[in-house]
Amino acid sequence: MAIKKQFVKTKPVCKVTFSVDAKEANTVAVVGDFNNWDSQAGALGKLKNGTFKGAFDVNKDAEYEFRYVIDGVYANDPEADAYRWNDYAGAENSVLAV
């Protein structure tokens, strides 16, 4: 799993690319505060090498809780900026700081 951040100089957004190595998975999505926890809005595309990848524009100077959904199972990103307990989920969520 990897997170790449590209700050856009002309806009108050950051282009964030999420990559998940899940060769055996059928579907992978990133869900979080930035897309209302919507797995369809956060669907990642599968590349030939088995990596799922997608880029999203998020507002700068903010923090977002997020998780991956890999074939219906939630997972955190080991490269997240931080982790935060979420009572609703009953688990820690990954945190993206931009």
C-alpha positions in Angstrom: 0.0 0.0 0.0 1.2 3.5 -0.8 0.1 7.1 -0.7 1.5 9.7 -3.0 0.7 13.4 -2.6 1.1 16.0 -5.3 0.2 19.6 -4.3 -1.4 21.7 -7.1 0.1 25.2 -7.1 -2.8 26.9 -8.8 -5.6 25.3 -6.7 -6.2 24.7 -3.0 -6.1 20.9 -3.5 -3.8 18.0 -3.3 -3.9 15.1 -5.8 -3.6 12.0 -3.7 -2.8 8.7 -5.4 -3.6 5.5 -3.5 -2.0 2.2 -4.5 -2.8 -1.2 -3.1 -1.0 -4.4 -4.0 -3.8 -7.0 -3.9 -3.2 -9.4 -6.8 -5.9 -11.9 -5.5 -8.6 -9.3 -4.9 -11.5 -8.6 -7.2 -12.3 -5.1 -5.9 -10.5 -2.5 -3.9 -11.8 1.0 -2.9 -10.6 3.8 -0.7 -13.3 5.2 1.5 -13.1 8.2 3.9 -14.1 11.6 4.9 -13.1 13.0 1.5 -15.7 10.9 -0.4 -18.4 10.4 2.2 -17.3 6.8 2.8 -18.7 5.8 -0.6 -16.9 2.7 -2.0 -18.2 3.4 -5.6 -16.8 7.0 -5.5 -13.5 5.5 -4.2 -13.2 2.5 -6.5 -9.6 1.8 -7.5 -8.7 0.5 -10.9 -6.8 -2.8 -11.3 -3.5 -2.7 -13.2 -2.0 -5.7 -15.1 0.5 -6.3 -12.3 -2.3 -6.8 -9.8 -2.0 -3.4 -8.1 -5.1 -1.3 -7.6 -4.6 2.4 -8.1 -6.6 5.6 -8.1 -6.1 9.4 -7.7 -8.4 11.8 -5.9 -8.3 15.6 -5.4 -8.7 16.6 -1.7 -8.7 20.0 -0.1 -5.3 21.1 1.3 -4.7 21.9 5.0 -6.9 19.2 6.3 -6.9 15.7 7.8 -9.1 12.9 6.5 -9.9 9.5 8.1 -9.9 6.7 5.5 -9.7 2.9 5.1 -9.4 0.5 2.2 -12.2 -1.9 1.3 -10.6 -5.0 -0.2 -13.2 -7.5 -1.3 -15.6 -6.2 1.4 -13.0 -6.3 4.2 -11.7 -3.0 5.7 -8.0 -2.5 6.0 -5.8 0.4 7.2 -2.8 1.7 5.3 0.5 1.0 7.0 1.9 4.2 5.4 -0.8 6.5 6.7 0.2 9.7 8.4 -1.5 8.7 11.6 -4.3 6.5 13.0 -7.4 7.6 14.9 -9.9 5.6 16.9 -13.4 5.9 15.5 -16.3 4.9 17.8 -18.7 4.4 14.9 -16.3 1.8 13.2 -15.2 0.4 16.6 -11.6 0.4 15.2 -8.8 2.7 14.2 -8.9 4.5 10.9 -6.0 5.6 8.8 -5.4 9.4 8.7 -4.4 11.3 5.6 -2.9 14.8 6.4 -2.5 17.2 3.5 
